[in-house]
Amino acid sequence: MEAFTLFDQFPEPARSQLAAAFDEGRTRPEWCFAEGPARLSYWAPLPGSEPVIVWQFDPGPDPVAAAGLLRRSLSTMGLKKIIHDIPLKSGLTPVVDRAVEHQALTLAGFAMEVERLALEWVAGTDIPFDPGRLTYRPARSMPPAEVIDLLVRVSEGSLDHDTRIEVATGGAEREARWMYDDLMSRRAKPDWFVIGHLGDSPVGLVAPDDHSIAYIGVVPEHRGRGYVDDLLARGTRTLAEAGVQRVVAATDVANVPTANAFLRAGYSEVGRVFRYYWRQS
């Protein structure tokens, strides 16, 4: 039990969430840090991969002390970039409503770069209509190279902030390979992540996991024809028929076409997520 000493310093429900993430290979006790009342941990999307997010972060009452803990943990971990999300109800702002956390992040060198919509579809809401224009093939039944190539094409002209940054800094193929590994590791049935086709031509993809629409996108040559509605209808119906009572999703506020597609499909805005970034200078 000694390995879990740092987990034990976190209050519930964070402690149980850390233990569950450890079992999945997504965090480790040595990725947890505590000093005074401040606590933080890091999380990775794939077992064996590097952390990408400051996950459980309780800054305590002192933003200066919490910023110091952040800086020391980043140095200890040897990270080059990391993100941190602050979710809030609509109408609230981190500057006012999570002031200590916001100050700690900014003092540690983080910058708030993007605001995202938190969206939700609940059971009892009409399932969005699928007009049947597309046929679907499970991504797992296709050669990985074909799916990765499709992800590269979907990233072209993307309005998603993270995708644009990753493509600009690491290249479209590297981003697509990372996304492929991430989507294939999701807790979803093998036939849930699908590629929509118009005849033999791939139009786009939708990847539900066990409770959310993890990813959705249309290739450039098929944009502007409403196929995102078809894909979203497929993904939502997949989860609804599996008995999921609450389907969640998120998209950048600036990504108006995707946001509008979710609203057309019966999703409601339930909050905002403010995403902060730290990059090694």
C-alpha positions in Angstrom: 0.0 0.0 0.0 3.0 2.3 0.3 2.9 3.1 -3.4 -0.5 4.7 -2.9 0.6 7.1 -0.1 0.3 10.1 -2.4 -3.2 9.0 -3.6 -4.2 8.8 0.1 -3.4 12.5 0.5 -6.3 13.4 -1.9 -9.8 13.7 -0.6 -12.7 11.7 -2.1 -13.8 11.5 -4.9 -10.3 12.3 -6.3 -8.7 9.5 -4.4 -11.0 6.9 -5.9 -10.6 8.4 -9.4 -6.8 8.3 -9.1 -6.9 4.7 -8.1 -9.2 3.8 -11.0 -6.9 5.7 -13.4 -3.9 3.9 -12.0 -5.6 0.6 -12.7 -6.1 1.7 -16.3 -2.4 2.8 -16.6 -3.3 6.5 -17.0 -1.7 7.9 -13.8 0.9 6.9 -11.3 1.6 7.8 -7.6 4.8 9.5 -8.8 2.7 11.8 -10.9 1.0 13.1 -7.8 2.3 16.1 -5.8 1.4 17.6 -2.5 2.6 20.6 -0.5 0.7 22.2 2.4 -3.0 22.2 1.4 -2.2 22.1 -2.4 -2.6 18.9 -4.4 -2.2 18.0 -8.0 -1.8 15.0 -10.3 -1.1 14.4 -13.9 -3.1 12.1 -16.3 -2.2 10.4 -19.6 -4.8 9.4 -22.3 -3.1 6.1 -23.1 -1.4 3.5 -20.9 2.4 4.1 -21.3 2.1 7.5 -22.8 3.3 10.8 -21.4 0.9 12.9 -19.3 -1.1 15.6 -21.2 -3.2 17.3 -18.5 -3.0 18.6 -14.9 -5.9 16.5 -13.7 -6.8 16.6 -10.0 -5.7 20.1 -9.0 -6.7 21.6 -5.6 -4.7 24.8 -5.2 -5.7 25.5 -1.6 -6.1 29.1 -0.4 -2.7 30.5 -1.6 -2.2 30.9 -5.4 1.5 31.7 -4.9 2.2 28.5 -3.1 0.1 26.5 -5.6 2.0 28.1 -8.5 5.3 27.0 -6.9 4.0 23.5 -6.6 3.0 23.5 -10.2 6.4 24.8 -11.4 8.3 22.2 -9.3 6.1 19.4 -10.5 6.5 20.4 -14.2 10.3 20.5 -13.7 10.3 17.1 -11.8 8.2 15.5 -14.6 10.4 17.0 -17.3 7.3 17.9 -19.3 7.4 20.2 -22.4 3.7 21.0 -22.6 0.6 20.4 -20.5 -3.0 21.5 -20.4 -5.5 22.1 -17.6 -9.2 22.5 -17.9 -11.5 24.5 -15.6 -15.1 23.5 -16.1 -17.8 26.0 -15.0 -21.5 26.6 -15.4 -22.5 28.9 -18.2 -22.1 32.6 -17.2 -19.2 32.0 -14.8 -15.6 32.8 -15.3 -12.4 31.5 -13.8 -11.1 35.0 -13.1 -13.9 35.5 -10.6 -15.4 32.1 -9.8 -12.1 30.1 -9.6 -9.8 33.0 -8.8 -7.2 31.1 -6.7 -6.9 28.4 -9.4 -6.7 30.9 -12.2 -4.1 33.0 -10.4 -2.0 29.9 -9.6 -2.0 28.8 -13.2 -1.1 32.1 -14.6 1.7 32.6 -12.0 3.1 29.3 -13.1 3.2 30.3 -16.7 -0.1 28.9 -18.0 -2.3 30.9 -20.4 -6.0 30.5 -21.0 -6.2 30.0 -24.8 -9.5 28.5 -25.6 -13.1 28.4 -24.3 -15.1 25.3 -25.0 -18.8 24.5 -24.9 -19.9 21.6 -22.6 -22.8 19.9 -24.2 -25.2 17.2 -23.2 -28.0 15.0 -24.6 -30.2 13.2 -22.1 -32.4 10.1 -22.5 -36.0 11.2 -23.2 -34.9 13.8 -25.7 -35.7 12.9 -29.3 -32.9 10.9 -30.9 -31.6 12.9 -33.9 -32.8 11.7 -37.2 -30.4 9.9 -39.5 -31.5 10.4 -43.2 -29.7 7.2 -44.2 -27.5 8.9 -46.8 -24.3 7.2 -45.5 -23.3 3.6 -44.9 -21.0 2.8 -42.0 -17.9 0.7 -41.5 -16.3 0.1 -38.0 -12.9 1.7 -37.9 -11.5 -1.5 -36.4 -12.4 -3.4 -39.5 -10.4 -1.1 -41.7 -6.6 -1.0 -42.2 -5.1 1.4 -39.7 -3.3 3.3 -42.5 -6.7 4.1 -44.1 -8.2 5.4 -40.8 -5.1 7.5 -40.1 -5.2 9.0 -43.6 -8.8 9.9 -43.0 -7.9 11.6 -39.7 -5.2 13.6 -41.6 -7.8 14.8 -44.1 -10.3 15.7 -41.4 -7.7 17.8 -39.7 -7.3 20.0 -42.9 -8.9 23.3 -42.2 -10.1 22.2 -38.8 -11.6 24.9 -36.5 -10.5 23.0 -33.4 -7.8 24.9 -31.5 -6.0 21.8 -30.2 -5.9 20.2 -33.7 -4.6 23.4 -35.3 -1.8 23.7 -32.7 -0.8 20.1 -32.9 -0.8 20.0 -36.7 1.2 23.2 -36.8 3.8 22.0 -34.3 4.0 18.3 -34.9 2.5 17.7 -38.3 -0.8 16.3 -39.5 0.3 12.7 -39.6 1.7 12.7 -36.1 -1.5 14.2 -34.8 -3.5 11.7 -36.7 -1.5 8.7 -35.4 -1.9 10.0 -31.8 -5.6 10.5 -32.3 -6.0 7.0 -33.8 -4.3 5.4 -30.8 -6.5 7.5 -28.4 -9.7 6.7 -30.1 -8.9 3.0 -30.3 -8.1 2.9 -26.6 -11.5 4.3 -25.6 -14.0 2.3 -23.6 -16.3 1.6 -26.4 -17.6 -1.5 -28.2 -15.6 -2.4 -31.3 -18.3 -1.3 -33.8 -19.0 2.1 -32.2 -16.2 4.1 -33.9 -17.3 4.2 -37.5 -16.4 5.7 -40.8 -19.3 7.1 -42.8 -19.2 6.4 -46.6 -21.1 7.8 -49.5 -20.8 4.9 -51.9 -17.1 4.0 -51.8 -16.1 7.5 -50.7 -15.3 8.1 -47.0 -17.2 11.2 -45.8 -16.2 11.4 -42.2 -16.2 9.6 -38.9 -17.8 9.6 -35.4 -16.3 8.0 -32.4 -18.5 7.5 -29.3 -16.9 6.1 -26.2 -18.8 4.8 -23.2 -20.7 8.0 -22.5 -19.6 10.7 -24.9 -19.0 11.7 -28.5 -15.2 11.6 -28.3 -14.6 12.8 -31.9 -16.5 13.7 -35.0 -15.3 15.2 -38.3 -16.0 15.5 -42.0 -13.3 15.5 -44.8 -12.9 18.9 -46.6 -14.5 17.8 -49.9 -17.7 16.8 -48.2 -18.2 19.7 -45.9 -21.1 22.1 -46.2 -23.6 19.3 -47.1 -24.9 18.5 -43.6 -23.0 15.2 -43.2 -22.0 16.1 -39.7 -25.7 15.8 -38.8 -25.8 12.3 -40.2 -22.6 11.3 -38.3 -23.8 12.8 -35.0 -27.2 11.1 -35.4 -25.4 7.8 -35.8 -23.1 8.4 -32.8 -25.9 9.6 -30.5 -28.2 6.7 -31.5 -25.4 4.2 -30.8 -25.1 5.4 -27.2 -28.9 5.8 -26.7 -29.5 2.2 -27.9 -26.8 1.0 -25.5 -28.8 2.5 -22.6 -26.6 5.6 -22.0 -28.7 8.1 -20.1 -26.5 11.1 -20.6 -24.2 11.7 -23.6 -21.7 14.5 -23.2 -19.6 16.3 -25.8 -17.5 19.4 -26.1 -16.4 21.7 -28.8 -14.6 25.1 -29.1 -16.9 28.1 -28.8 -15.3 29.4 -32.0 -16.2 26.1 -33.9 -19.6 27.4 -34.7 -20.5 24.8 -37.4 -19.9 21.9 -35.0 -21.6 23.6 -32.1 -24.7 24.3 -34.2 -24.7 20.6 -35.3 -24.9 19.5 -31.6 -27.7 22.0 -30.9 -29.7 20.8 -33.9 -29.3 17.2 -32.7 -30.9 18.0 -29.3 -27.9 18.6 -27.2 -28.0 21.5 -24.7 -25.2 23.7 -23.5 -24.6 22.8 -19.8 -21.4 24.8 -19.2 -18.1 26.1 -20.4 -14.6 24.6 -20.2 -11.7 27.0 -20.0 -8.5 25.4 -21.3 -5.1 26.6 -20.1 -1.8 25.7 -21.7 1.7 25.6 -20.5 4.6 25.1 -22.9 8.3 24.9 -22.1 9.9 28.3 -22.9 
